[in-house]
């Protein structure tokens, strides 16, 4: 079985997973590098624009996370071009790690958002807004809407990342099948071997076998009606020894 006989796995019902890995790795490589560059620029400006300790830690984590994603996406891109299982598998690991950090940071952000009192959020909204007609009720509505939007953005982002990981993992499985097929040794039978008659051991005992000729088998050399020594016929017609 050759590699080209392996059925290509699909995503979105009809697209080959190899194309998906190629596009995902390209997007992750460009997007991850861009976000990582912005993160490291902000890290370099911490002396001039200091942040709170938790925000500074989150900035470092995001910069490192997207740097790793951008670097390992290069392996996914090259692996999709060269059909290298090891490189594509490294890209799948990068997506899994990135998804884990994304979920952890998202949960922490949502927890901090919902932990804050609504009154404090409304007061901060009133202090930061430039609208002179803004009221407490307007800010309260904006805060509630923002919480819902943030939840939706994080959930959709996690689902997209999870699906991307499954696409890459399916391509890794396809490369495993192709590698196994390439390592499988098939010994073809020639036309002579297929058309050759099957020879059995008893076929060698042809007419030369001494007791296979007519009249040469045991008992066939006695003429009809002749007596056999030691065999007597009883009065009832049966033979007795």
Buried (B, 14 or more C-beta within 10 A) or exposed (E): EEBEEBEEBBBEEEEBBBBBBBBBBBEBBEBBBEBBBEBBEBBEEEEEEEBEEEEBEBBBBBBBBBBBBBBBBBBBBBBBEEBBBEBBBBBBBBBBBBBEBBBEBBEEEBEEBEEEEEEEBBEEBBEEEEEEEBEEEBBBEBBEEEBEEBBEEBEEBBEEBBBBBBBBBBBBEBBEBBBEBEEEEEEEEEEEEEEEEEEEEEEEEEEEEEEEEEEEEEEEEEEEEEEEEEEEEEEEEEEEE
